[in-house]
Amino acid sequence: MNGKLAIIGGTGLYSMLGGFETLGREVVNTPFGEPSSPLVHVDCPAGELLFLARHGFTHRIPPHCINYRANLWALKEAGVDRIFAVNAVGSMREDCPPASLALPEQLIDYSWGREHSFFSDDQQPVVHVDFTHPYSETLRKTLIEAGKKAGLDLVQDAVYGCTQGPRLETAAEIRRLMRDGCDLVGMTGMPEAALARELEMDYVSIAVIANWAAGYHPGEISMEQIQAALQQGMGRVEQLLTQVLKG
């Protein structure tokens, strides 16, 4: 592939790029409005890398208010053809405990009210993209191989359920997701993955388990527990991506 690689994630992930040379920040104007953040251009052994902070650099944008179309359009305009997306999720699987990593292979979308397509204008012809396999198998294999080299145990067969947020789910909602076949639950996986497919960019999700989903294990979900699990899990994401970026 001749295009650039991008990482979409939170500001905590941005710190891992400190070991590489930052080439500058780029503010991109799009037909769909303002992206969540400027694009950060980074030079690494794997080639030029772009980083986009999904929630903004001050983490101010909730999942249901993210301008996903502007974010993906800006990356495409900058020459990106591969995207590693980092998503914090809850887990409904014993082999996906808090702080672990999973590479979803399928997803179910429960979100609503978000702009889900670049082809929603009635002035354009209707476009139906093939979304049978929502994640790039090529990028999944790249991450699986990098995980082996880094000594990381990655769950490779999970189904991601995308809910609306920003609240966490009820125990009954989680039971429904489990009946539907979901293993993970998050709020940022869609329409990001579908928009990347519409723009013909390879896309993969690295799911960081932040907590047990509501009602799956006894006890309430606390932000303190989530933050502790995310801090540990993001350390593993850094190990994984650093292995990839070595080229």
C-alpha positions as CSV (number, residue, x, y, z in Angstrom):
1,M,0.0,0.0,0.0
2,N,1.2,3.5,-0.9
3,G,-1.0,5.5,1.4
4,K,-0.4,6.6,5.0
5,L,-1.3,4.9,8.3
6,A,-3.6,6.6,10.8
7,I,-4.4,5.9,14.5
8,I,-7.7,7.1,15.9
9,G,-7.8,7.1,19.7
10,G,-7.8,9.0,22.9
11,T,-5.4,11.6,24.1
12,G,-3.7,9.1,26.4
13,L,-2.6,7.1,23.4
14,Y,-1.0,10.2,21.9
15,S,1.8,10.1,24.5
16,M,3.2,6.9,22.9
17,L,4.1,8.9,19.8
18,G,6.7,10.9,21.9
19,G,9.4,8.5,20.7
20,F,9.0,9.5,17.1
21,E,9.5,12.9,15.4
22,T,6.4,15.0,15.1
23,L,6.3,16.7,11.7
24,G,3.5,19.1,12.6
25,R,-0.3,19.5,13.1
26,E,-2.7,20.0,10.3
27,V,-6.2,21.6,10.6
28,V,-8.4,20.1,7.8
29,N,-11.6,21.7,6.6
30,T,-14.2,19.2,5.3
31,P,-17.6,19.4,3.6
32,F,-19.0,17.8,6.7
33,G,-17.7,20.3,9.3
34,E,-14.8,20.3,11.7
35,P,-13.0,17.1,12.7
36,S,-12.5,16.3,16.4
37,S,-8.9,17.5,16.4
38,P,-6.1,18.6,14.1
39,L,-4.2,15.8,12.4
40,V,-0.8,15.2,14.0
41,H,1.8,14.1,11.4
42,V,4.5,11.8,12.8
43,D,7.6,10.2,11.2
44,C,8.2,6.6,12.2
45,P,10.0,3.6,10.7
46,A,6.8,2.3,9.2
47,G,6.3,5.5,7.2
48,E,4.4,8.7,7.9
49,L,1.7,8.3,10.5
50,L,-1.3,10.5,11.3
51,F,-3.0,10.6,14.7
52,L,-6.5,11.9,15.3
53,A,-8.0,12.4,18.8
54,R,-11.5,11.0,18.5
55,H,-12.9,13.0,21.5
56,G,-10.7,16.0,20.9
57,F,-7.4,16.7,22.7
58,T,-9.3,17.8,25.8
59,H,-11.6,14.8,25.7
60,R,-14.6,17.1,25.4
61,I,-16.7,15.4,22.7
62,P,-19.1,12.6,23.9
63,P,-19.4,9.5,21.6
64,H,-22.8,10.4,20.2
65,C,-21.7,14.0,19.3
66,I,-18.4,13.0,17.5
67,N,-18.4,14.2,13.8
68,Y,-17.4,10.9,12.4
69,R,-17.8,11.9,8.8
70,A,-15.5,14.9,9.2
71,N,-12.9,12.7,11.0
72,L,-12.8,10.1,8.3
73,W,-13.0,12.6,5.4
74,A,-10.0,14.5,6.8
75,L,-7.9,11.3,7.0
76,K,-8.8,10.4,3.5
77,E,-7.9,13.8,2.2
78,A,-4.6,13.5,4.0
79,G,-3.7,10.4,2.0
80,V,-4.6,7.7,4.6
81,D,-5.5,4.2,3.4
82,R,-5.1,2.2,6.7
83,I,-6.6,3.0,10.1
84,F,-5.9,1.5,13.5
85,A,-8.9,2.5,15.7
86,V,-8.6,2.1,19.5
87,N,-11.9,1.7,21.3
88,A,-12.6,1.4,25.0
89,V,-15.3,-1.3,25.7
90,G,-17.1,-3.3,28.3
91,S,-16.8,-7.1,28.3
92,M,-19.3,-10.0,28.5
93,R,-16.6,-12.7,28.1
94,E,-14.5,-14.4,30.8
95,D,-11.5,-14.5,28.5
96,C,-11.7,-10.7,28.0
97,P,-11.1,-9.3,31.5
98,P,-10.5,-5.6,32.3
99,A,-7.2,-4.3,30.9
100,S,-7.0,-7.0,28.2
101,L,-7.1,-6.4,24.4
102,A,-9.4,-7.9,21.7
103,L,-9.5,-7.6,18.0
104,P,-13.2,-7.7,17.0
105,E,-14.0,-9.6,13.8
106,Q,-17.7,-8.6,13.7
107,L,-20.0,-5.9,15.0
108,I,-23.7,-5.1,15.6
109,D,-24.8,-1.4,15.5
110,Y,-27.3,-0.2,18.1
111,S,-26.5,3.5,17.7
112,W,-29.1,5.9,16.4
113,G,-29.3,9.5,15.2
114,R,-25.7,9.6,14.0
115,E,-24.7,10.5,10.4
116,H,-24.0,7.0,9.1
117,S,-23.1,7.6,5.5
118,F,-21.4,10.0,3.1
119,F,-24.2,9.1,0.6
120,S,-27.2,10.4,2.6
121,D,-27.7,13.5,0.3
122,D,-30.6,13.0,-2.1
123,Q,-28.6,14.7,-4.8
124,Q,-26.3,11.7,-4.9
125,P,-26.9,8.2,-6.3
126,V,-27.6,5.6,-3.6
127,V,-24.4,3.6,-2.7
128,H,-24.5,0.2,-0.9
129,V,-21.1,-0.9,0.3
130,D,-20.3,-4.5,1.1
131,F,-20.0,-4.6,4.9
132,T,-20.1,-8.4,5.4
133,H,-16.7,-8.3,7.1
134,P,-16.5,-4.9,8.8
135,Y,-12.8,-5.1,9.7
136,S,-9.8,-5.5,7.4
137,E,-8.5,-9.0,7.7
138,T,-5.1,-7.8,6.4
139,L,-4.8,-5.3,9.3
140,R,-6.1,-7.9,11.8
141,K,-3.3,-10.3,10.7
142,T,-0.8,-7.5,11.1
143,L,-1.9,-6.9,14.6
144,I,-2.0,-10.6,15.5
145,E,1.6,-11.0,14.3
146,A,2.7,-7.9,16.2
147,G,0.9,-9.2,19.3
148,K,2.8,-12.5,19.1
149,K,6.2,-10.6,18.8
150,A,5.3,-8.4,21.7
151,G,4.1,-11.3,23.9
152,L,0.5,-10.1,24.1
153,D,-2.5,-12.3,24.3
154,L,-5.1,-10.9,21.9
155,V,-8.7,-12.3,21.7
156,Q,-9.3,-12.5,18.0
157,D,-13.0,-13.6,17.5
158,A,-15.1,-11.0,19.4
159,V,-18.3,-9.4,18.3
160,Y,-18.5,-5.6,19.1
161,G,-21.9,-4.1,19.9
162,C,-22.0,-0.3,19.5
163,T,-24.5,1.5,21.7
164,Q,-25.5,5.1,21.8
165,G,-24.0,6.4,25.0
166,P,-22.9,8.5,26.8
167,R,-24.5,6.6,29.7
168,L,-23.5,3.0,30.4
169,E,-25.9,0.2,29.6
170,T,-28.5,-1.4,31.9
171,A,-28.1,-5.0,33.0
172,A,-31.2,-5.9,30.8
173,E,-29.6,-4.2,27.8
174,I,-26.4,-6.2,28.3
175,R,-28.4,-9.4,28.5
176,R,-30.1,-8.5,25.2
177,L,-26.7,-7.8,23.6
178,M,-25.4,-11.2,24.8
179,R,-28.5,-12.9,23.3
180,D,-27.7,-11.2,20.1
181,G,-24.2,-12.6,20.1
182,C,-22.2,-9.6,21.3
183,D,-19.0,-10.1,23.4
184,L,-18.0,-6.5,23.8
185,V,-20.0,-3.2,24.1
186,G,-18.7,0.2,23.2
187,M,-19.9,3.6,22.0
188,T,-17.5,4.6,19.2
189,G,-17.2,1.7,16.8
190,M,-20.0,3.0,14.5
191,P,-20.4,4.7,12.1
192,E,-16.6,5.0,12.1
193,A,-16.0,1.5,10.6
194,A,-18.7,1.9,7.9
195,L,-17.5,5.4,6.9
196,A,-14.0,4.1,6.5
197,R,-15.4,1.3,4.2
198,E,-17.3,3.9,2.1
199,L,-14.0,5.8,1.6
200,E,-12.2,2.6,0.8
201,M,-9.8,2.8,3.7
202,D,-8.8,-0.4,5.5
203,Y,-10.0,-0.3,9.1
204,V,-9.4,-2.4,12.2
205,S,-10.4,-2.0,15.9
206,I,-8.2,-2.6,18.9
207,A,-10.7,-3.0,21.7
208,V,-9.4,-2.1,25.2
209,I,-11.5,-3.8,27.9
210,A,-12.3,-1.1,30.5
211,N,-14.8,-2.9,32.7
212,W,-17.1,-5.9,33.0
213,A,-20.4,-4.9,31.3
214,A,-23.4,-4.0,33.5
215,G,-24.7,-7.0,35.5
216,Y,-22.2,-9.5,34.0
217,H,-20.3,-9.6,37.2
218,P,-21.7,-8.6,40.7
219,G,-21.2,-5.0,41.8
220,E,-21.4,-1.5,40.4
221,I,-19.2,0.0,37.7
222,S,-16.9,2.7,39.1
223,M,-15.0,5.3,37.1
224,E,-12.0,4.6,39.3
225,Q,-12.0,0.9,38.2
226,I,-12.4,1.9,34.6
227,Q,-9.6,4.4,34.7
228,A,-7.2,1.9,36.3
229,A,-8.1,-0.8,33.7
230,L,-7.7,1.7,30.8
231,Q,-4.3,2.8,32.1
232,Q,-3.1,-0.8,32.2
233,G,-4.8,-1.7,28.9
234,M,-3.4,1.4,27.1
235,G,0.1,0.3,28.1
236,R,-0.6,-2.9,26.2
237,V,-1.9,-1.0,23.2
238,E,1.3,1.0,23.2
239,Q,3.3,-2.2,23.1
240,L,1.2,-3.5,20.3
241,L,1.4,-0.4,18.1
242,T,5.0,0.2,18.8
243,Q,5.7,-3.2,17.4
244,V,3.7,-2.4,14.3
245,L,5.4,1.0,13.9
246,K,8.9,-0.4,13.9
247,G,8.2,-1.3,10.3
